[in-house]
Amino acid sequence: MPAPDFVFSVRLAGCEPFDHVLGDVAATVFRHAGCSAAAVSDLVTQLSAAVESHADGESEFDVQFRVHAGSCEVVVTVRDREIWRTSHLVTSENVRK
C-alpha cells in the first residue's frame, strides 16, 4: 500500500556540491512514498541531472515532494522559477516490500 498523503520540502543553498545529500534525501522520500527500488534509482538520477544542469554555486534550489492519491510528484524551483517537474504513479505492483 502506498504511503499516506504528505508534502516534504527542502531548500538547498551554498557553494558546496549537495548532490549526495539531495540523492540521499530524495531516495528516502521516494522509498517512504512506496516507490520500487528501480523507480527510486531512476527518479534520483533524473532529479540529480536536473539540479546539476542549473547549479552555479550561488543558486538556491527548492525541492518539493508531494505524495497524493498514489502519485509522487517532485517540483524543483530556482529563484521562484520551475526548472523541473516529474510525477511517478505508485501502484500496488511496484510498491516496495
Helices and strands as residue ranges (DSSP letters): E 6-12, H 19-33, H 37-52, E 61-68, E 71-78, E 81-89
